[in-house]
């Protein structure tokens, strides 16, 4: 099983890859190629696919971690390049989402949602969905007893009222490998500890690694300490964190776990042995 980071806030030093605030990851499992999120713009995604000589791989599907534009902004360009694809996401993917800062309000959710529904097959579910051998969506992450990876600027509208975004659409992926589970996050707005809890409710085995954005950028010292304690209980997985994790949390995790914490810029390739029998 191979994971290639295609889009991140940073790119591998010395490479011809481009960076932007966003995330996209390519997963190869048992001959299946799946995309996890599309970054903020199709321009960066398609450039990096071509630079990595991955633009001709036969994509069998796409999973979306949530609706925010920095994870879905490349969807239009992707469908134009590859044609209709099955897209897996949460049932609340199409809820309109906004950023509110002072007097400014702007849409930050899935762009051109009505048009996109005619261009691809959306498989929306609160249940865990199997995408390829050894690759599952987390399903609905609930309950959420621990803090979420939230922002005071994220809002939705319901019945004409402004409400803080509950991030109902937030998903992660669970990859089952021979060495254990790999948790692949998008932004982890549901909260890393809540996401781990949901994964543990559906999957057994040691936690081999956590990859992606964990939205610890807004976490306080208490929550970062609780995350460190939870990772100790999980047996010290490797951490390949990027995007919205935040420098403060990365420093604290590196202080706690040393070389188990690695950067994961665009161009990073991670390989894990396939689950036996997959």
QUISULDA-V591947 format. One record per backbone hydrogen bond with DSSP energy under -1.0 kcal/mol. NH is the residue of the N-H (numbers start at 1). CO is the residue of the C=O. If there is no record, write none. Layout:
NH&CO, NH&CO
//
This chain:
2&28, 3&270, 4&26, 5&268, 6&24, 7&24, 12&266, 15&12, 20&8, 22&20, 23&70, 24&7, 25&36, 26&4, 27&34, 28&2, 29&32, 32&29, 34&27, 35&61, 36&25, 37&63, 38&71, 39&23, 45&41, 46&42, 47&43, 48&44, 49&45, 50&46, 51&47, 52&48, 53&50, 54&49, 57&54, 59&57, 60&33, 62&86, 63&35, 64&88, 69&108, 71&68, 72&68, 73&69, 74&39, 75&72, 78&74, 79&75, 80&76, 81&77, 82&78, 83&79, 87&121, 88&62, 89&123, 93&90, 95&92, 98&155, 99&106, 100&153, 101&104, 104&101, 106&99, 108&97, 116&112, 117&113, 118&115, 119&116, 123&87, 125&89, 131&135, 132&135, 135&132, 136&174, 137&129, 138&172, 140&126, 142&140, 149&189, 150&148, 154&151, 155&98, 156&163, 158&161, 161&158, 163&156, 165&154, 170&167, 171&65, 173&184, 174&136, 175&182, 176&134, 177&180, 178&273, 180&177, 181&206, 182&175, 183&209, 184&173, 185&211, 191&188, 195&191, 196&192, 197&193, 198&194, 199&195, 200&196, 201&197, 202&199, 203&199, 208&181, 209&181, 210&238, 211&183, 212&240, 217&244, 219&216, 224&220, 225&221, 226&222, 227&223, 228&224, 229&225, 230&226, 231&227, 232&228, 233&229, 234&230, 235&232, 236&231, 238&208, 239&260, 240&210, 242&212, 245&242, 250&246, 251&247, 252&248, 253&249, 254&250, 255&251, 256&252, 257&253, 258&254, 260&257, 261&258, 262&239, 266&10, 267&5, 268&265, 270&3, 272&1, 278&275
//
